[in-house]
Amino acid sequence: MNTFTDTNLVNVNEDELKTKIIRKEVQIASKELRAKYTFLRHQNGIGFFIFSCSIAMIILTTILYLQGIISAWIVLFSVAFWTSLLHELEHDLIHFMYFKKNKWIQNFMLLGVWIFRPMTINPWLRREIHFHHHRVSGTRTDVEERGLTNGEKWNLIRLMTVADILLGGILRGNLIRKDIIDAVKKGELAKEQAFVFKKVKMYGMMPFTLLLYFIWYFFLIHYSIHFISNLFNLGYQSSTFIQAQFQWIHPLVIILILPNLFRMYCLHFITSNMHYYGDVEAGNIMQQTQVLNKWYFIPFQLFCFNFGSTHAIHHFVVNETFYIRQLTATKAHSVMREQGVRFNDLGTFTRANRYFMTT
């Protein structure tokens, strides 16, 4: 329920002015940076270099692991880091920041970032719900963030589903569906947009996401059965066929599935807590996000490319690349703090991401 007071509503115009000030200062900082370092103007080339380098490092890590040169722990952290770069690239590609005039390369890059991050939804379909996220961030039809546990009280279910979007979709899908139907009835959401949500729900996880989650659940069930069998001396033995499948399942889990789940946990933990929910004014950017940049968030930030510190900047200037946001963050944070953007509002952990509520 929206808990706005009259005073809150009066402040909306003031927030619009603050938003314009922040946007202008961030854009000036970006322009000055590109003027100083002219190579930054080659946006397409930089994006493709990051794309190629990240994938090359993942492949190299895979080869070194399969040859027994590096341990599974190194694989976990290395692949998680490089896929965090691919996530940022995907986000930029969703906003058409690279190869606007060459859809073949743009779509090739989208396919590449999806293949190496296969436990996420189809990026072409994500584009549709992401644009909607910017329009209505923090409201009940913001299915992108709600799908990552935003707006829920912290409990065991939220903890379990922060990274597992399939299980999360199963557990909270019905509630979100009811909210979407109600929003359409009340005129808060167009039927066409509701149809887009339905399309994303039906096809967004095909084929990579569903396949990888099936393998992951099979992996967990297999080792859980063996653990219970050993604990109670039940003498269970897997069939020869199942044992043969684990010749490829085990390295796939180490190389691709676990690093992506780990990265997603870091990212979703940060994003679901830096976005506000429920009692915000639709379209009021000042109320959409906060900045999370305390030192104790560093373990998470390392594997979501400093998302908590820089993503709020994106809400003010959506057409700026992720690496420019990193380079202009100091100036951006200064003006954002001056204009009243919240920093490290840890109270959201106890008030289910509400902006105004104190309990």
Residue pairs with C-beta under 8 A, 6 or more apart in sequence:
1 278
1 279
2 278
2 279
3 279
3 354
3 356
3 357
4 279
4 281
4 356
8 281
8 356
9 281
12 281
12 284
15 281
15 284
15 285
15 286
15 287
16 284
18 286
18 339
18 340
19 285
19 286
19 316
21 335
21 339
22 316
22 332
22 335
22 336
22 339
22 341
23 316
23 317
25 331
25 332
25 335
26 313
26 316
26 317
26 320
26 328
26 331
26 332
26 335
27 317
27 320
29 328
29 331
29 332
30 317
30 320
30 324
30 328
33 40
33 324
33 327
33 328
34 40
34 41
34 324
39 46
40 46
40 324
43 97
43 98
43 321
44 98
44 99
46 321
46 323
47 89
47 92
47 93
47 97
47 98
47 99
47 109
47 321
48 98
48 99
48 105
48 109
50 85
50 89
50 323
51 86
51 89
51 109
51 112
51 113
54 82
54 83
54 85
54 86
54 89
54 116
55 82
55 86
55 112
55 116
57 78
57 82
58 78
58 79
58 82
58 83
58 116
61 70
61 74
61 75
61 78
61 79
61 82
61 255
62 75
62 255
64 70
65 71
65 72
65 74
65 75
65 251
65 254
65 255
66 251
72 254
75 254
75 255
75 259
76 254
76 258
76 259
76 262
77 259
77 303
78 259
79 255
79 256
79 259
79 260
80 259
80 260
80 262
80 263
80 266
80 303
81 263
81 302
81 303
83 116
83 117
83 259
83 260
83 263
84 263
84 266
84 267
84 303
84 304
84 305
85 305
86 112
86 113
86 116
86 117
87 113
87 117
87 120
87 263
87 267
87 304
87 305
88 305
88 322
88 323
89 98
89 109
89 113
89 322
90 110
90 113
90 114
90 117
90 120
90 123
90 126
91 130
91 322
92 98
92 321
92 322
93 106
93 109
93 110
93 113
93 123
94 123
94 126
94 127
94 130
95 318
95 319
96 106
97 319
97 321
98 105
98 106
98 109
99 105
99 106
99 109
100 106
110 123
110 124
113 123
114 120
114 122
114 123
114 208
115 208
116 256
117 260
117 263
118 208
118 209
118 211
118 212
118 256
118 260
119 165
119 208
119 209
119 212
119 213
119 216
119 257
119 260
119 261
119 264
120 126
120 165
120 209
120 260
120 264
121 165
121 200
121 204
121 205
121 209
122 200
122 203
122 204
122 205
122 206
122 209
125 199
125 200
125 203
125 204
126 144
126 200
126 204
128 196
128 199
128 200
129 143
129 144
129 196
129 197
129 200
130 144
132 141
132 142
132 143
132 144
132 193
132 196
133 142
133 143
133 144
133 145
134 315
134 318
135 282
135 283
136 142
136 282
136 283
137 145
137 275
137 280
137 285
137 288
137 289
137 315
138 145
138 275
138 276
138 277
138 278
138 280
138 282
138 287
138 288
138 355
139 277
139 278
139 280
139 282
140 146
140 179
140 183
140 278
141 179
141 180
141 183
141 188
141 189
141 193
142 150
142 277
143 176
143 180
143 197
143 200
145 151
145 271
145 272
145 275
145 277
146 172
146 176
146 277
147 165
147 168
147 169
147 172
147 176
148 162
148 165
148 168
148 268
148 271
148 272
149 158
149 161
149 162
149 168
149 268
149 272
150 271
150 272
150 273
150 275
150 277
150 353
151 277
151 278
151 352
151 353
152 158
152 172
152 352
152 353
153 352
154 349
154 350
154 352
157 171
160 167
161 167
161 168
161 171
161 172
162 168
162 264
162 265
162 268
162 269
162 272
163 261
163 262
163 264
163 265
163 268
164 213
164 261
165 205
165 209
165 264
166 205
166 209
166 210
166 213
169 201
173 201
180 189
180 194
180 197
181 194
183 189
183 194
184 190
184 191
184 194
205 213
212 256
212 257
212 260
215 249
215 252
215 253
215 257
216 253
216 257
216 261
218 249
219 249
219 250
219 253
219 257
222 238
222 242
222 246
225 236
226 236
226 238
228 234
229 235
229 236
262 303
263 303
263 304
266 299
266 300
266 301
266 302
266 303
266 304
267 300
267 303
267 304
267 307
269 300
270 292
270 297
270 300
270 301
270 304
270 307
270 308
270 311
271 304
271 307
271 308
271 311
272 353
273 292
273 348
273 349
273 353
274 289
274 290
274 291
274 292
274 307
274 308
274 311
274 312
275 288
275 289
275 353
276 287
276 288
276 289
276 290
276 348
276 353
276 354
276 355
277 352
277 353
277 354
278 352
278 353
278 354
278 355
278 357
279 354
279 355
279 356
279 357
280 287
280 288
280 355
281 287
285 315
285 316
286 339
286 340
286 341
287 355
288 312
288 315
289 311
289 312
289 315
289 341
290 312
290 341
290 342
290 343
290 344
290 345
290 348
291 308
291 309
291 312
291 333
291 336
291 341
291 342
291 343
291 344
292 308
292 309
292 343
292 344
293 301
293 308
293 309
293 333
293 343
293 344
294 344
297 308
300 308
301 307
301 308
301 309
305 322
305 326
306 326
306 329
309 329
309 333
310 322
310 325
310 326
310 329
310 332
312 336
312 341
313 320
313 325
313 328
313 329
313 332
313 336
314 320
314 322
314 325
316 332
316 336
325 332
333 343
337 343
347 358
348 354
351 357
351 358
351 359
